[in-house]
Amino acid sequence: MQAAKSGAHIRANQLGVQIGKNKYLIDLREAGEIVSAGNLTKVPLTKSWYLGLSNVRGSLTSVIDYSLFEGSEPTSVDSSCRILAFSNSLSFNSGLLVSKVLGLRNADEMDLIDEQAMNTPDQQKKTWIINRFLDSDGQIWSQLSLSSLVQDQEFLQIGL
């Protein structure tokens, strides 16, 4: 991952993760540490998708259940779950609870799905989903922009 972040000649420039039942691609420049989903400290009077705080290498990190944020079912926490911290470059001390880390992916080897066909009213307001791809196995991958997500007012308002 370090070589890919530095721009070395590696074509797999996206981190593949599964959150709930959906697959996402995240730019390596926006991804930080990946740590086990250990103890989370609940924070009172916060929305259900705000899972609480976790200690990630000595820093308190807010942990979000992105699946719940999107209005889907909560992410089941098991031994394969991880917290994907946001990159320090985003200046946003947060992380997403992911069901599985699927490794590096190359979006160039996937087919871009025509957004006109996918553009439902619900998708139009999700400005942090910048593309959707279809891989050779017929799986749909959504390209998630963490930098756009941290600018969304709903995402920033964790309090009830």
PyMOL CGO cylinders between C-alpha atoms (Angstrom):
from pymol import cmd
from pymol.cgo import CYLINDER

trace = [
    CYLINDER, 0.00, 0.00, 0.00, 2.88, 2.39, 0.75, 0.3, 1, 1, 1, 1, 1, 1,
    CYLINDER, 2.88, 2.39, 0.75, 4.20, 2.08, -2.80, 0.3, 1, 1, 1, 1, 1, 1,
    CYLINDER, 4.20, 2.08, -2.80, 0.75, 2.67, -4.25, 0.3, 1, 1, 1, 1, 1, 1,
    CYLINDER, 0.75, 2.67, -4.25, 0.22, 5.77, -2.07, 0.3, 1, 1, 1, 1, 1, 1,
    CYLINDER, 0.22, 5.77, -2.07, 3.53, 7.24, -3.19, 0.3, 1, 1, 1, 1, 1, 1,
    CYLINDER, 3.53, 7.24, -3.19, 2.50, 6.97, -6.84, 0.3, 1, 1, 1, 1, 1, 1,
    CYLINDER, 2.50, 6.97, -6.84, 4.85, 4.14, -7.75, 0.3, 1, 1, 1, 1, 1, 1,
    CYLINDER, 4.85, 4.14, -7.75, 4.02, 2.19, -10.88, 0.3, 1, 1, 1, 1, 1, 1,
    CYLINDER, 4.02, 2.19, -10.88, 1.29, 0.05, -9.41, 0.3, 1, 1, 1, 1, 1, 1,
    CYLINDER, 1.29, 0.05, -9.41, -1.97, -0.09, -11.31, 0.3, 1, 1, 1, 1, 1, 1,
    CYLINDER, -1.97, -0.09, -11.31, -4.08, -1.20, -8.33, 0.3, 1, 1, 1, 1, 1, 1,
    CYLINDER, -4.08, -1.20, -8.33, -4.74, 2.25, -6.92, 0.3, 1, 1, 1, 1, 1, 1,
    CYLINDER, -4.74, 2.25, -6.92, -7.95, 1.60, -5.02, 0.3, 1, 1, 1, 1, 1, 1,
    CYLINDER, -7.95, 1.60, -5.02, -8.57, -0.20, -1.75, 0.3, 1, 1, 1, 1, 1, 1,
    CYLINDER, -8.57, -0.20, -1.75, -11.49, -2.60, -1.99, 0.3, 1, 1, 1, 1, 1, 1,
    CYLINDER, -11.49, -2.60, -1.99, -13.69, -2.97, 1.08, 0.3, 1, 1, 1, 1, 1, 1,
    CYLINDER, -13.69, -2.97, 1.08, -17.02, -4.54, 1.83, 0.3, 1, 1, 1, 1, 1, 1,
    CYLINDER, -17.02, -4.54, 1.83, -19.44, -2.66, 4.07, 0.3, 1, 1, 1, 1, 1, 1,
    CYLINDER, -19.44, -2.66, 4.07, -22.52, -4.71, 4.80, 0.3, 1, 1, 1, 1, 1, 1,
    CYLINDER, -22.52, -4.71, 4.80, -23.49, -6.31, 1.50, 0.3, 1, 1, 1, 1, 1, 1,
    CYLINDER, -23.49, -6.31, 1.50, -21.95, -3.62, -0.72, 0.3, 1, 1, 1, 1, 1, 1,
    CYLINDER, -21.95, -3.62, -0.72, -18.46, -3.30, -2.19, 0.3, 1, 1, 1, 1, 1, 1,
    CYLINDER, -18.46, -3.30, -2.19, -16.58, -0.01, -2.29, 0.3, 1, 1, 1, 1, 1, 1,
    CYLINDER, -16.58, -0.01, -2.29, -13.39, 1.35, -3.81, 0.3, 1, 1, 1, 1, 1, 1,
    CYLINDER, -13.39, 1.35, -3.81, -11.47, 3.94, -1.80, 0.3, 1, 1, 1, 1, 1, 1,
    CYLINDER, -11.47, 3.94, -1.80, -8.58, 5.98, -3.13, 0.3, 1, 1, 1, 1, 1, 1,
    CYLINDER, -8.58, 5.98, -3.13, -5.43, 5.01, -1.25, 0.3, 1, 1, 1, 1, 1, 1,
    CYLINDER, -5.43, 5.01, -1.25, -4.57, 8.69, -0.75, 0.3, 1, 1, 1, 1, 1, 1,
    CYLINDER, -4.57, 8.69, -0.75, -7.74, 9.03, 1.37, 0.3, 1, 1, 1, 1, 1, 1,
    CYLINDER, -7.74, 9.03, 1.37, -7.27, 5.81, 3.33, 0.3, 1, 1, 1, 1, 1, 1,
    CYLINDER, -7.27, 5.81, 3.33, -5.29, 5.69, 6.54, 0.3, 1, 1, 1, 1, 1, 1,
    CYLINDER, -5.29, 5.69, 6.54, -4.63, 2.88, 8.98, 0.3, 1, 1, 1, 1, 1, 1,
    CYLINDER, -4.63, 2.88, 8.98, -6.63, -0.32, 8.98, 0.3, 1, 1, 1, 1, 1, 1,
    CYLINDER, -6.63, -0.32, 8.98, -7.07, -1.70, 12.50, 0.3, 1, 1, 1, 1, 1, 1,
    CYLINDER, -7.07, -1.70, 12.50, -9.21, -4.37, 14.11, 0.3, 1, 1, 1, 1, 1, 1,
    CYLINDER, -9.21, -4.37, 14.11, -12.60, -3.26, 15.31, 0.3, 1, 1, 1, 1, 1, 1,
    CYLINDER, -12.60, -3.26, 15.31, -11.79, -3.51, 18.99, 0.3, 1, 1, 1, 1, 1, 1,
    CYLINDER, -11.79, -3.51, 18.99, -13.45, -1.75, 21.87, 0.3, 1, 1, 1, 1, 1, 1,
    CYLINDER, -13.45, -1.75, 21.87, -15.66, 1.16, 20.97, 0.3, 1, 1, 1, 1, 1, 1,
    CYLINDER, -15.66, 1.16, 20.97, -16.69, 3.72, 23.57, 0.3, 1, 1, 1, 1, 1, 1,
    CYLINDER, -16.69, 3.72, 23.57, -20.28, 4.80, 22.98, 0.3, 1, 1, 1, 1, 1, 1,
    CYLINDER, -20.28, 4.80, 22.98, -21.03, 8.51, 22.94, 0.3, 1, 1, 1, 1, 1, 1,
    CYLINDER, -21.03, 8.51, 22.94, -24.45, 9.48, 24.31, 0.3, 1, 1, 1, 1, 1, 1,
    CYLINDER, -24.45, 9.48, 24.31, -26.96, 11.51, 22.32, 0.3, 1, 1, 1, 1, 1, 1,
    CYLINDER, -26.96, 11.51, 22.32, -25.51, 10.64, 18.91, 0.3, 1, 1, 1, 1, 1, 1,
    CYLINDER, -25.51, 10.64, 18.91, -27.15, 9.18, 15.83, 0.3, 1, 1, 1, 1, 1, 1,
    CYLINDER, -27.15, 9.18, 15.83, -27.32, 5.40, 15.51, 0.3, 1, 1, 1, 1, 1, 1,
    CYLINDER, -27.32, 5.40, 15.51, -24.72, 5.30, 12.71, 0.3, 1, 1, 1, 1, 1, 1,
    CYLINDER, -24.72, 5.30, 12.71, -22.16, 7.01, 14.95, 0.3, 1, 1, 1, 1, 1, 1,
    CYLINDER, -22.16, 7.01, 14.95, -20.76, 3.95, 16.74, 0.3, 1, 1, 1, 1, 1, 1,
    CYLINDER, -20.76, 3.95, 16.74, -18.46, 5.80, 19.13, 0.3, 1, 1, 1, 1, 1, 1,
    CYLINDER, -18.46, 5.80, 19.13, -14.77, 6.36, 19.69, 0.3, 1, 1, 1, 1, 1, 1,
    CYLINDER, -14.77, 6.36, 19.69, -11.87, 3.99, 19.24, 0.3, 1, 1, 1, 1, 1, 1,
    CYLINDER, -11.87, 3.99, 19.24, -8.20, 4.34, 20.12, 0.3, 1, 1, 1, 1, 1, 1,
    CYLINDER, -8.20, 4.34, 20.12, -6.28, 4.09, 16.84, 0.3, 1, 1, 1, 1, 1, 1,
    CYLINDER, -6.28, 4.09, 16.84, -2.54, 4.25, 17.55, 0.3, 1, 1, 1, 1, 1, 1,
    CYLINDER, -2.54, 4.25, 17.55, -3.05, 6.68, 20.43, 0.3, 1, 1, 1, 1, 1, 1,
    CYLINDER, -3.05, 6.68, 20.43, -5.59, 8.93, 18.71, 0.3, 1, 1, 1, 1, 1, 1,
    CYLINDER, -5.59, 8.93, 18.71, -9.29, 8.99, 19.50, 0.3, 1, 1, 1, 1, 1, 1,
    CYLINDER, -9.29, 8.99, 19.50, -11.06, 8.20, 16.25, 0.3, 1, 1, 1, 1, 1, 1,
    CYLINDER, -11.06, 8.20, 16.25, -14.79, 8.51, 15.57, 0.3, 1, 1, 1, 1, 1, 1,
    CYLINDER, -14.79, 8.51, 15.57, -16.17, 5.31, 14.07, 0.3, 1, 1, 1, 1, 1, 1,
    CYLINDER, -16.17, 5.31, 14.07, -19.04, 5.40, 11.60, 0.3, 1, 1, 1, 1, 1, 1,
    CYLINDER, -19.04, 5.40, 11.60, -21.26, 2.57, 10.40, 0.3, 1, 1, 1, 1, 1, 1,
    CYLINDER, -21.26, 2.57, 10.40, -21.49, 3.74, 6.78, 0.3, 1, 1, 1, 1, 1, 1,
    CYLINDER, -21.49, 3.74, 6.78, -24.12, 1.12, 5.94, 0.3, 1, 1, 1, 1, 1, 1,
    CYLINDER, -24.12, 1.12, 5.94, -26.41, 2.52, 8.63, 0.3, 1, 1, 1, 1, 1, 1,
    CYLINDER, -26.41, 2.52, 8.63, -25.58, 6.09, 7.55, 0.3, 1, 1, 1, 1, 1, 1,
    CYLINDER, -25.58, 6.09, 7.55, -26.79, 5.21, 4.04, 0.3, 1, 1, 1, 1, 1, 1,
    CYLINDER, -26.79, 5.21, 4.04, -30.05, 3.86, 5.46, 0.3, 1, 1, 1, 1, 1, 1,
    CYLINDER, -30.05, 3.86, 5.46, -29.21, 0.16, 5.07, 0.3, 1, 1, 1, 1, 1, 1,
    CYLINDER, -29.21, 0.16, 5.07, -28.92, -2.51, 7.74, 0.3, 1, 1, 1, 1, 1, 1,
    CYLINDER, -28.92, -2.51, 7.74, -26.24, -2.16, 10.43, 0.3, 1, 1, 1, 1, 1, 1,
    CYLINDER, -26.24, -2.16, 10.43, -22.86, -3.73, 9.74, 0.3, 1, 1, 1, 1, 1, 1,
    CYLINDER, -22.86, -3.73, 9.74, -22.50, -6.97, 11.69, 0.3, 1, 1, 1, 1, 1, 1,
    CYLINDER, -22.50, -6.97, 11.69, -19.43, -6.85, 13.91, 0.3, 1, 1, 1, 1, 1, 1,
    CYLINDER, -19.43, -6.85, 13.91, -17.37, -10.04, 13.76, 0.3, 1, 1, 1, 1, 1, 1,
    CYLINDER, -17.37, -10.04, 13.76, -13.72, -11.10, 13.62, 0.3, 1, 1, 1, 1, 1, 1,
    CYLINDER, -13.72, -11.10, 13.62, -13.29, -9.94, 9.99, 0.3, 1, 1, 1, 1, 1, 1,
    CYLINDER, -13.29, -9.94, 9.99, -14.48, -6.38, 10.71, 0.3, 1, 1, 1, 1, 1, 1,
    CYLINDER, -14.48, -6.38, 10.71, -11.95, -3.59, 10.61, 0.3, 1, 1, 1, 1, 1, 1,
    CYLINDER, -11.95, -3.59, 10.61, -11.85, 0.14, 11.11, 0.3, 1, 1, 1, 1, 1, 1,
    CYLINDER, -11.85, 0.14, 11.11, -10.56, 2.00, 8.07, 0.3, 1, 1, 1, 1, 1, 1,
    CYLINDER, -10.56, 2.00, 8.07, -9.24, 5.31, 9.40, 0.3, 1, 1, 1, 1, 1, 1,
    CYLINDER, -9.24, 5.31, 9.40, -9.35, 8.36, 7.17, 0.3, 1, 1, 1, 1, 1, 1,
    CYLINDER, -9.35, 8.36, 7.17, -6.00, 9.64, 5.92, 0.3, 1, 1, 1, 1, 1, 1,
    CYLINDER, -6.00, 9.64, 5.92, -4.32, 12.37, 7.96, 0.3, 1, 1, 1, 1, 1, 1,
    CYLINDER, -4.32, 12.37, 7.96, -4.40, 14.50, 4.79, 0.3, 1, 1, 1, 1, 1, 1,
    CYLINDER, -4.40, 14.50, 4.79, -8.19, 14.84, 5.20, 0.3, 1, 1, 1, 1, 1, 1,
    CYLINDER, -8.19, 14.84, 5.20, -7.74, 16.44, 8.65, 0.3, 1, 1, 1, 1, 1, 1,
    CYLINDER, -7.74, 16.44, 8.65, -10.78, 14.51, 9.86, 0.3, 1, 1, 1, 1, 1, 1,
    CYLINDER, -10.78, 14.51, 9.86, -10.19, 12.08, 12.72, 0.3, 1, 1, 1, 1, 1, 1,
    CYLINDER, -10.19, 12.08, 12.72, -12.69, 9.41, 11.77, 0.3, 1, 1, 1, 1, 1, 1,
    CYLINDER, -12.69, 9.41, 11.77, -12.96, 5.91, 10.38, 0.3, 1, 1, 1, 1, 1, 1,
    CYLINDER, -12.96, 5.91, 10.38, -15.46, 3.58, 8.77, 0.3, 1, 1, 1, 1, 1, 1,
    CYLINDER, -15.46, 3.58, 8.77, -16.45, 0.20, 10.13, 0.3, 1, 1, 1, 1, 1, 1,
    CYLINDER, -16.45, 0.20, 10.13, -15.91, -2.23, 7.26, 0.3, 1, 1, 1, 1, 1, 1,
    CYLINDER, -15.91, -2.23, 7.26, -17.10, -5.83, 7.11, 0.3, 1, 1, 1, 1, 1, 1,
    CYLINDER, -17.10, -5.83, 7.11, -14.02, -6.99, 5.19, 0.3, 1, 1, 1, 1, 1, 1,
    CYLINDER, -14.02, -6.99, 5.19, -10.92, -5.52, 3.61, 0.3, 1, 1, 1, 1, 1, 1,
    CYLINDER, -10.92, -5.52, 3.61, -10.76, -7.01, 0.12, 0.3, 1, 1, 1, 1, 1, 1,
    CYLINDER, -10.76, -7.01, 0.12, -7.34, -5.71, -0.90, 0.3, 1, 1, 1, 1, 1, 1,
    CYLINDER, -7.34, -5.71, -0.90, -6.08, -3.57, -3.74, 0.3, 1, 1, 1, 1, 1, 1,
    CYLINDER, -6.08, -3.57, -3.74, -8.22, -3.21, -6.84, 0.3, 1, 1, 1, 1, 1, 1,
    CYLINDER, -8.22, -3.21, -6.84, -7.61, -1.66, -10.23, 0.3, 1, 1, 1, 1, 1, 1,
    CYLINDER, -7.61, -1.66, -10.23, -10.63, 0.30, -11.43, 0.3, 1, 1, 1, 1, 1, 1,
    CYLINDER, -10.63, 0.30, -11.43, -9.10, 0.43, -14.93, 0.3, 1, 1, 1, 1, 1, 1,
    CYLINDER, -9.10, 0.43, -14.93, -9.78, -3.30, -15.23, 0.3, 1, 1, 1, 1, 1, 1,
    CYLINDER, -9.78, -3.30, -15.23, -13.50, -2.78, -14.46, 0.3, 1, 1, 1, 1, 1, 1,
    CYLINDER, -13.50, -2.78, -14.46, -16.29, -1.46, -16.65, 0.3, 1, 1, 1, 1, 1, 1,
    CYLINDER, -16.29, -1.46, -16.65, -17.62, 1.97, -15.74, 0.3, 1, 1, 1, 1, 1, 1,
    CYLINDER, -17.62, 1.97, -15.74, -21.39, 1.83, -15.24, 0.3, 1, 1, 1, 1, 1, 1,
    CYLINDER, -21.39, 1.83, -15.24, -23.31, 4.54, -17.08, 0.3, 1, 1, 1, 1, 1, 1,
    CYLINDER, -23.31, 4.54, -17.08, -24.38, 6.95, -14.33, 0.3, 1, 1, 1, 1, 1, 1,
    CYLINDER, -24.38, 6.95, -14.33, -27.34, 8.14, -16.41, 0.3, 1, 1, 1, 1, 1, 1,
    CYLINDER, -27.34, 8.14, -16.41, -28.83, 4.67, -16.10, 0.3, 1, 1, 1, 1, 1, 1,
    CYLINDER, -28.83, 4.67, -16.10, -28.05, 4.54, -12.36, 0.3, 1, 1, 1, 1, 1, 1,
    CYLINDER, -28.05, 4.54, -12.36, -29.17, 8.09, -11.55, 0.3, 1, 1, 1, 1, 1, 1,
    CYLINDER, -29.17, 8.09, -11.55, -32.09, 7.73, -9.19, 0.3, 1, 1, 1, 1, 1, 1,
    CYLINDER, -32.09, 7.73, -9.19, -33.16, 10.67, -6.98, 0.3, 1, 1, 1, 1, 1, 1,
    CYLINDER, -33.16, 10.67, -6.98, -31.52, 8.92, -4.01, 0.3, 1, 1, 1, 1, 1, 1,
    CYLINDER, -31.52, 8.92, -4.01, -28.20, 8.57, -5.83, 0.3, 1, 1, 1, 1, 1, 1,
    CYLINDER, -28.20, 8.57, -5.83, -28.16, 12.23, -6.92, 0.3, 1, 1, 1, 1, 1, 1,
    CYLINDER, -28.16, 12.23, -6.92, -27.76, 13.47, -3.35, 0.3, 1, 1, 1, 1, 1, 1,
    CYLINDER, -27.76, 13.47, -3.35, -24.86, 11.08, -2.60, 0.3, 1, 1, 1, 1, 1, 1,
    CYLINDER, -24.86, 11.08, -2.60, -22.13, 13.28, -3.99, 0.3, 1, 1, 1, 1, 1, 1,
    CYLINDER, -22.13, 13.28, -3.99, -19.50, 11.12, -2.26, 0.3, 1, 1, 1, 1, 1, 1,
    CYLINDER, -19.50, 11.12, -2.26, -20.23, 8.19, -4.61, 0.3, 1, 1, 1, 1, 1, 1,
    CYLINDER, -20.23, 8.19, -4.61, -18.29, 9.35, -7.65, 0.3, 1, 1, 1, 1, 1, 1,
    CYLINDER, -18.29, 9.35, -7.65, -18.45, 6.27, -9.91, 0.3, 1, 1, 1, 1, 1, 1,
    CYLINDER, -18.45, 6.27, -9.91, -19.78, 2.76, -10.08, 0.3, 1, 1, 1, 1, 1, 1,
    CYLINDER, -19.78, 2.76, -10.08, -17.95, -0.11, -11.72, 0.3, 1, 1, 1, 1, 1, 1,
    CYLINDER, -17.95, -0.11, -11.72, -18.76, -3.66, -12.78, 0.3, 1, 1, 1, 1, 1, 1,
    CYLINDER, -18.76, -3.66, -12.78, -15.96, -6.20, -12.33, 0.3, 1, 1, 1, 1, 1, 1,
    CYLINDER, -15.96, -6.20, -12.33, -15.37, -9.35, -14.35, 0.3, 1, 1, 1, 1, 1, 1,
    CYLINDER, -15.37, -9.35, -14.35, -17.34, -11.40, -11.78, 0.3, 1, 1, 1, 1, 1, 1,
    CYLINDER, -17.34, -11.40, -11.78, -20.44, -9.22, -12.20, 0.3, 1, 1, 1, 1, 1, 1,
    CYLINDER, -20.44, -9.22, -12.20, -19.97, -7.45, -8.85, 0.3, 1, 1, 1, 1, 1, 1,
    CYLINDER, -19.97, -7.45, -8.85, -20.85, -3.76, -8.57, 0.3, 1, 1, 1, 1, 1, 1,
    CYLINDER, -20.85, -3.76, -8.57, -18.27, -1.53, -6.86, 0.3, 1, 1, 1, 1, 1, 1,
    CYLINDER, -18.27, -1.53, -6.86, -19.06, 2.02, -5.75, 0.3, 1, 1, 1, 1, 1, 1,
    CYLINDER, -19.06, 2.02, -5.75, -16.16, 4.47, -5.68, 0.3, 1, 1, 1, 1, 1, 1,
    CYLINDER, -16.16, 4.47, -5.68, -16.44, 6.24, -2.34, 0.3, 1, 1, 1, 1, 1, 1,
    CYLINDER, -16.44, 6.24, -2.34, -14.79, 9.65, -1.96, 0.3, 1, 1, 1, 1, 1, 1,
    CYLINDER, -14.79, 9.65, -1.96, -13.97, 10.17, 1.71, 0.3, 1, 1, 1, 1, 1, 1,
    CYLINDER, -13.97, 10.17, 1.71, -13.00, 13.80, 1.03, 0.3, 1, 1, 1, 1, 1, 1,
    CYLINDER, -13.00, 13.80, 1.03, -16.51, 14.47, -0.31, 0.3, 1, 1, 1, 1, 1, 1,
    CYLINDER, -16.51, 14.47, -0.31, -18.14, 12.53, 2.51, 0.3, 1, 1, 1, 1, 1, 1,
    CYLINDER, -18.14, 12.53, 2.51, -16.49, 14.68, 5.20, 0.3, 1, 1, 1, 1, 1, 1,
    CYLINDER, -16.49, 14.68, 5.20, -17.97, 17.78, 3.57, 0.3, 1, 1, 1, 1, 1, 1,
    CYLINDER, -17.97, 17.78, 3.57, -21.55, 16.50, 3.73, 0.3, 1, 1, 1, 1, 1, 1,
    CYLINDER, -21.55, 16.50, 3.73, -23.60, 18.36, 6.37, 0.3, 1, 1, 1, 1, 1, 1,
    CYLINDER, -23.60, 18.36, 6.37, -25.62, 15.28, 7.35, 0.3, 1, 1, 1, 1, 1, 1,
    CYLINDER, -25.62, 15.28, 7.35, -22.42, 13.32, 7.93, 0.3, 1, 1, 1, 1, 1, 1,
    CYLINDER, -22.42, 13.32, 7.93, -21.00, 16.13, 10.07, 0.3, 1, 1, 1, 1, 1, 1,
    CYLINDER, -21.00, 16.13, 10.07, -24.06, 16.29, 12.33, 0.3, 1, 1, 1, 1, 1, 1,
    CYLINDER, -24.06, 16.29, 12.33, -23.68, 13.30, 14.65, 0.3, 1, 1, 1, 1, 1, 1,
    CYLINDER, -23.68, 13.30, 14.65, -25.81, 14.66, 17.50, 0.3, 1, 1, 1, 1, 1, 1,
    CYLINDER, -25.81, 14.66, 17.50, -29.48, 13.89, 18.00, 0.3, 1, 1, 1, 1, 1, 1,
]
cmd.load_cgo(trace, "trace")
